[in-house]
Amino acid sequence: MQQAQHDFLQQLSSKLPPGQKLADAVGAVIGTSKSEAYKKMTGKTLLTLPQVQALCDHFNVNFAIHGQHNRSNSIISFAPFHTGKIGVKEYVSSLEKFLQDIAESNQRKLTCATDDIPLFHLFQYPELTAFKLHFWQMRVIDKAPFKFKMNDWGPSILKPAAHMHELYLQIPSVEVWTKTSLLNTLEQIQYAAEAGIITDKKIGRLICAQLRDALSNIEVYAVNHSKQGNKEVLFDWYFYDIIGTITYLAEMDGRLATYVRFNTFNTIREENGPLCTEVKHWLQSLIQDATGFSGQGSVHRNKYLAQAYEQCDAMASLF
């Protein structure tokens, strides 16, 4: 039991902000002195079940006494959109906080492997943002409106979305796309055109043009290896044939946070846990085998984008 308690307390160390001692944090949560907290850490005294629960809740970790050495457990969180108590506005707000935390870190980096265009590139365009969120909520939220109307999307959602794009431009990032990265968004636009979701042809053409502009901006970032002209915010772009997921890993002053998207735009989230470590290892392996799209002379990038621009133009003709 002492060993299980020791292992449990040690995993809390990764949850601490820089400079904070584990004994101080444990003592504060369970309401004991520092000396008593040290006894818990050394196994001289045992934690009570309420103390274990308090630590699990506070640090968002799992306490597993009997576990297989070749397996790992994680505490994850997600937003239950089906309840109707959480909507797109809350989703955008939580996503904005996520980016804000990264941007405010001294050492920061955001890596993603995706089969769709990363959202933050799209958020600079109000109509494209509104359409993307409208399409997603149709898939997740009961009784969501069918027809897309720009008037349904106001500043309470579009303003924080635009702010996220500004934050993203401040965060060094690595993006690994696959061959369906553009196709997912284009297929959504095509479906919306054919099913009568978008009835305003002018808006439909504008959305296609904004998607094309987003790709043009990404091309500039890739050529310059940077989102900013001063080279301070690095941007690395890669291509991999098959990814099969949309996964983000944030690195913030030694802390890790991972977001694995599922259920259209919901996400499984974990901070400083074994899933983060596994995702980081997977992303590093993926990048080693990927084709680089950054730099002045990427023939592969130019071919990829030429096809993408052609697809955008063809989609605009549907409206």
C-alpha positions in Angstrom: 0.0 0.0 0.0 2.9 2.4 0.8 4.3 1.8 -2.7 0.9 2.5 -4.3 0.6 5.7 -2.3 4.2 6.8 -3.2 3.5 6.2 -6.9 0.2 8.1 -6.7 1.8 11.1 -5.0 4.7 11.2 -7.4 2.4 11.5 -10.4 1.1 14.7 -8.9 4.5 16.3 -9.4 3.9 16.8 -13.1 0.7 18.8 -12.3 2.5 21.4 -10.2 3.4 24.9 -11.6 7.1 25.7 -11.7 8.6 26.4 -8.3 5.8 24.8 -6.2 6.8 21.9 -3.8 4.8 18.8 -3.8 4.6 18.7 0.0 3.1 22.2 0.1 0.6 21.4 -2.6 -0.5 18.1 -1.0 -0.8 19.7 2.5 -2.9 22.5 1.2 -5.3 20.1 -0.6 -5.8 17.6 2.3 -5.6 20.3 5.0 -2.5 19.1 6.9 0.9 20.5 7.8 3.9 20.2 5.6 5.5 17.8 8.0 2.4 15.5 7.9 2.4 15.8 4.1 6.0 14.6 4.0 5.0 11.6 6.1 2.4 10.8 3.5 5.0 11.1 0.7 7.5 8.8 2.5 4.8 6.2 3.4 5.1 6.7 7.2 1.4 7.5 7.4 -1.3 6.5 4.9 -3.8 8.7 3.1 -7.4 8.3 4.0 -10.0 7.6 1.3 -11.4 11.2 1.5 -7.9 12.6 1.1 -7.2 10.4 -1.9 -10.5 11.6 -3.4 -9.7 15.2 -2.7 -6.3 14.9 -4.4 -7.8 13.1 -7.4 -10.4 15.8 -7.8 -7.9 18.7 -7.4 -5.2 17.4 -9.7 -7.5 15.5 -12.1 -5.7 12.2 -11.8 -6.6 8.6 -11.2 -5.6 6.4 -8.2 -5.0 2.9 -9.4 -3.8 0.4 -6.7 -3.8 -2.6 -9.0 -2.7 -1.9 -12.5 -1.0 -3.8 -15.3 2.6 -2.7 -15.9 2.0 -2.7 -19.6 -1.1 -0.5 -19.4 -1.8 3.1 -18.4 -4.8 5.0 -17.2 -5.8 8.6 -17.8 -8.4 11.0 -16.4 -10.0 12.7 -19.4 -12.7 15.4 -19.7 -15.1 16.3 -22.4 -18.2 18.5 -22.9 -21.5 16.7 -23.1 -23.2 18.6 -25.9 -26.1 16.2 -26.1 -27.5 17.5 -22.8 -28.2 20.9 -24.4 -26.6 22.7 -21.4 -23.4 23.3 -23.4 -23.5 25.0 -26.8 -21.2 26.4 -29.4 -20.7 29.6 -27.4 -19.3 27.7 -24.5 -17.2 25.6 -26.8 -15.6 28.7 -28.4 -15.0 30.2 -25.0 -13.2 27.1 -23.7 -11.1 26.9 -26.9 -10.2 30.6 -26.6 -8.9 30.0 -23.0 -6.9 27.0 -24.3 -5.1 29.2 -26.8 -4.7 32.0 -24.4 -2.9 29.7 -21.9 -0.5 28.7 -24.6 0.1 32.2 -25.9 0.9 33.5 -22.4 3.5 30.8 -21.7 7.2 31.7 -22.2 8.1 28.4 -23.8 5.2 27.5 -26.1 4.4 25.2 -29.0 1.3 23.7 -30.6 1.6 20.5 -32.7 -1.3 19.0 -34.6 -1.9 16.0 -36.8 -5.2 16.5 -38.7 -7.4 15.3 -41.5 -9.1 18.7 -41.7 -7.8 22.3 -41.9 -6.9 23.5 -38.4 -9.7 25.7 -37.1 -7.6 28.6 -36.1 -6.7 29.3 -39.7 -10.4 29.7 -40.6 -11.4 31.8 -37.6 -10.1 35.0 -39.2 -13.1 34.9 -41.6 -16.6 35.5 -40.1 -18.7 33.8 -42.8 -16.4 30.7 -43.0 -16.3 30.5 -39.2 -20.0 30.7 -38.9 -20.6 28.1 -41.6 -18.1 25.7 -40.0 -19.7 26.0 -36.6 -23.2 25.8 -38.0 -22.4 22.6 -39.8 -20.9 21.0 -36.7 -23.7 21.9 -34.4 -26.1 20.2 -36.9 -24.3 16.9 -36.2 -24.1 17.2 -32.4 -26.9 19.4 -30.9 -30.5 18.3 -31.0 -32.9 20.5 -32.9 -30.1 22.7 -34.3 -31.2 25.0 -37.2 -30.9 23.4 -40.6 -30.5 26.4 -42.9 -27.4 28.5 -42.5 -28.2 32.2 -41.8 -25.3 34.6 -41.1 -27.6 36.7 -38.9 -27.7 33.8 -36.4 -24.0 34.2 -35.6 -23.2 37.4 -33.7 -20.1 39.0 -32.0 -20.4 36.8 -28.9 -19.1 33.9 -31.0 -17.3 35.5 -33.9 -15.3 38.0 -31.9 -13.6 35.3 -29.7 -13.1 33.2 -32.8 -11.2 36.1 -34.5 -9.2 36.6 -31.3 -8.2 32.9 -31.4 -6.7 33.5 -34.9 -4.7 36.4 -33.5 -3.5 34.2 -30.6 -2.6 31.4 -33.0 -0.3 33.8 -35.0 1.7 34.2 -31.7 2.2 30.5 -31.1 5.0 28.5 -32.8 3.3 25.5 -34.4 3.8 22.3 -36.3 1.0 21.0 -38.5 0.8 17.6 -40.2 -1.9 17.4 -42.8 -3.1 14.5 -44.8 -4.7 14.3 -48.3 -8.2 14.8 -47.0 -7.3 17.9 -45.0 -9.0 20.3 -47.5 -11.5 17.8 -48.7 -13.4 17.6 -45.4 -14.2 21.3 -45.4 -15.0 21.3 -49.2 -17.3 18.3 -48.8 -19.2 20.1 -46.1 -19.6 23.1 -48.4 -20.7 20.8 -51.3 -23.2 19.0 -49.1 -24.5 22.4 -47.8 -25.0 23.6 -51.4 -26.7 20.4 -52.6 -28.9 19.9 -49.5 -30.1 23.6 -49.4 -28.3 24.4 -46.2 -26.7 27.4 -47.9 -29.4 29.3 -49.8 -27.6 32.6 -50.3 -25.4 32.0 -53.3 -23.4 35.1 -52.6 -22.5 33.8 -49.1 -21.7 30.4 -50.6 -19.2 32.0 -53.1 -17.7 34.1 -50.3 -17.1 31.1 -48.1 -15.3 29.4 -50.9 -13.2 32.5 -51.5 -12.3 32.8 -47.8 -11.2 29.1 -47.7 -8.9 29.9 -50.7 -7.5 32.9 -48.9 -6.9 30.8 -45.7 -4.8 28.4 -47.8 -2.9 31.3 -49.4 -2.0 32.6 -46.0 -0.8 29.1 -44.9 1.3 29.0 -48.1 3.1 32.2 -47.0 3.7 30.9 -43.5 5.2 27.7 -45.0 7.4 29.5 -47.5 8.7 31.8 -44.7 8.9 29.0 -42.0 7.1 31.6 -39.9 3.7 33.1 -39.2 5.3 36.5 -38.7 7.7 38.3 -41.0 10.3 38.5 -38.2 10.8 34.7 -38.0 10.0 34.7 -34.3 6.9 32.5 -34.6 8.0 29.3 -36.3 5.7 27.4 -38.6 6.4 23.9 -39.9 4.1 22.2 -42.3 4.1 18.5 -43.2 2.2 16.0 -45.3 1.4 12.4 -44.3 -0.7 10.0 -46.4 -3.0 8.7 -43.6 -3.6 10.1 -40.2 -7.1 9.2 -39.2 -7.5 11.6 -36.4 -7.4 15.3 -35.3 -5.0 15.6 -32.4 -3.4 18.6 -30.8 -0.5 18.7 -28.3 0.3 21.9 -26.5 3.6 22.5 -24.7 3.6 25.3 -22.2 6.6 25.9 -19.9 7.1 22.2 -19.4 3.4 21.3 -19.1 1.6 19.2 -21.7 -2.0 19.3 -22.8 -3.5 17.1 -25.4 -6.9 17.4 -27.3 -8.1 14.5 -29.4 -11.2 15.5 -31.4 -14.2 13.2 -31.7 -17.9 13.5 -32.3 -17.5 16.2 -34.9 -16.1 19.0 -32.7 -16.0 17.6 -29.2 -12.7 16.8 -27.7 -11.1 14.4 -25.2 -8.8 16.5 -23.1 -5.9 15.6 -20.8 -3.2 17.5 -19.1 0.2 16.2 -18.0 -0.9 12.6 -18.1 0.2 9.4 -19.8 -1.9 10.2 -22.8 0.0 13.4 -23.4 3.3 11.4 -23.3 1.9 8.9 -25.8 0.6 11.6 -28.1 3.9 13.4 -28.1 5.8 10.2 -29.0 3.3 9.5 -31.8 3.6 13.0 -33.2 7.4 12.8 -33.2 7.3 9.5 -35.0 4.8 10.8 -37.5 6.8 13.9 -38.3 10.0 11.8 -38.9 8.2 10.0 -41.8 6.2 13.0 -43.1 7.0 15.0 -46.2 8.1 18.6 -45.5 6.0 21.4 -46.9 7.9 24.3 -45.5 10.7 26.2 -47.1 11.2 28.0 -50.4 11.5 25.1 -52.8 8.8 22.5 -51.8 7.6 21.0 -55.1 5.2 18.7 -53.1 3.6 21.7 -51.4 3.1 23.5 -54.7 1.4 20.5 -56.2 -0.8 20.1 -53.2 -1.9 23.7 -53.1 -2.5 23.9 -56.9 -5.0 21.1 -56.5 -6.5 22.7 -53.4 -7.0 26.1 -55.2 -8.6 24.3 -58.1 -11.0 22.6 -55.8 -12.0 25.8 -54.1 -12.7 27.5 -57.5 -14.7 24.5 -58.7 -16.8 24.5 -55.4 -17.6 28.2 -55.8 -19.2 27.4 -59.2 -21.9 25.5 -57.4 -23.4 28.8 -56.1 
